[in-house]
Amino acid sequence: MSTAILHAIEVSFWAAAYTLLGALANGHTAMLYSMNAMTSYGHVNLYLAPRWEMMGSLEALNGWILFGLTTAFLFAIVQKAWSSHGGPNRAPERMLPLRSSNGESR
């Protein structure tokens, strides 16, 4: 949940920058454009003036980096939690050991 809040804060900062610089007309349009650019969704037909296009591209790049870092962070948390519980190779005590075709336990 906290990662979603961080993503929303970053989108809000970009939207505020677009509004304050006059790149987009109002806060609603700026938030919509910012969410679109950050997620690379591409469904909204909002465009920046040519002199602001690089800023939009930088936001999209920033979004890719942020989502990549979020994925790495969540993966690290899951990996740490998994290893503290014995990992994927730990069989529950109630399970029988595996037997090979010749009847020996593995």
C-alpha positions as CSV (number, residue, x, y, z in Angstrom):
1,M,0.0,0.0,0.0
2,S,2.8,2.4,0.9
3,T,4.3,2.0,-2.6
4,A,1.0,3.1,-4.2
5,I,1.0,6.2,-2.0
6,L,4.6,6.9,-3.1
7,H,3.7,6.5,-6.8
8,A,0.7,8.9,-6.3
9,I,2.9,11.5,-4.6
10,E,5.3,11.4,-7.5
11,V,2.5,11.7,-10.0
12,S,1.3,14.7,-8.0
13,F,4.7,16.4,-8.1
14,W,4.9,16.0,-11.8
15,A,1.4,17.3,-12.3
16,A,2.2,20.3,-10.1
17,A,5.3,21.0,-12.2
18,Y,3.2,20.9,-15.4
19,T,0.6,23.3,-14.0
20,L,3.1,25.7,-12.5
21,L,5.2,25.9,-15.7
22,G,2.1,26.4,-17.8
23,A,2.6,23.2,-19.8
24,L,-0.9,22.1,-19.1
25,A,-4.0,24.2,-18.5
26,N,-5.2,22.9,-15.1
27,G,-4.6,20.5,-12.2
28,H,-7.1,17.9,-13.5
29,T,-5.5,17.7,-16.9
30,A,-2.0,17.7,-15.5
31,M,-2.9,14.8,-13.1
32,L,-4.4,12.8,-16.0
33,Y,-1.5,13.5,-18.3
34,S,1.0,12.7,-15.5
35,M,-0.6,9.3,-14.6
36,N,-0.7,8.5,-18.3
37,A,3.0,9.4,-18.8
38,M,4.2,7.7,-15.6
39,T,2.5,4.4,-16.4
40,S,3.1,4.6,-20.1
41,Y,-0.6,3.7,-20.5
42,G,-0.9,5.9,-23.7
43,H,-4.7,5.9,-23.8
44,V,-5.3,9.6,-23.0
45,N,-5.2,12.0,-25.9
46,L,-3.4,14.8,-24.1
47,Y,-0.3,16.3,-25.6
48,L,2.3,18.8,-24.4
49,A,3.5,21.7,-26.5
50,P,6.7,20.9,-28.4
51,R,8.9,22.8,-26.0
52,W,7.6,20.5,-23.1
53,E,7.8,17.2,-24.9
54,M,11.2,16.3,-23.4
55,M,9.8,16.8,-19.9
56,G,7.0,14.3,-20.7
57,S,9.6,11.8,-21.9
58,L,11.6,12.3,-18.8
59,E,8.5,11.6,-16.7
60,A,7.9,8.3,-18.6
61,L,11.5,7.3,-18.0
62,N,11.2,8.2,-14.4
63,G,8.1,6.1,-14.1
64,W,9.8,3.0,-15.6
65,I,12.7,3.5,-13.1
66,L,10.3,3.9,-10.2
67,F,8.2,0.8,-11.1
68,G,11.4,-1.2,-11.6
69,L,12.7,-0.1,-8.1
70,T,9.3,-0.9,-6.6
71,T,9.4,-4.4,-8.2
72,A,12.9,-5.0,-6.9
73,F,12.0,-3.8,-3.4
74,L,8.9,-6.0,-3.3
75,F,10.9,-9.0,-4.6
76,A,13.5,-8.4,-1.8
77,I,10.8,-8.3,0.8
78,V,9.2,-11.6,-0.4
79,Q,12.6,-13.2,-0.7
80,K,13.6,-12.2,2.9
81,A,10.2,-13.4,4.2
82,W,10.5,-16.7,2.3
83,S,14.0,-17.4,3.5
84,S,13.0,-16.7,7.2
85,H,10.4,-19.4,6.9
86,G,12.7,-22.0,5.4
87,G,12.4,-21.3,1.8
88,P,10.8,-23.2,-1.1
89,N,12.7,-26.5,-0.5
90,R,11.5,-26.9,3.1
91,A,8.8,-29.6,3.2
92,P,6.2,-29.5,5.9
93,E,6.7,-32.1,8.7
94,R,3.5,-33.9,7.9
95,M,4.6,-34.7,4.3
96,L,6.1,-38.1,3.5
97,P,9.6,-38.2,1.9
98,L,9.9,-38.6,-1.8
99,R,10.7,-42.1,-3.0
100,S,12.6,-43.0,-6.2
101,S,11.6,-45.8,-8.6
102,N,13.7,-48.3,-6.7
103,G,12.0,-47.5,-3.4
104,E,14.8,-45.5,-1.8
105,S,14.1,-42.2,0.0
106,R,15.5,-39.0,-1.5
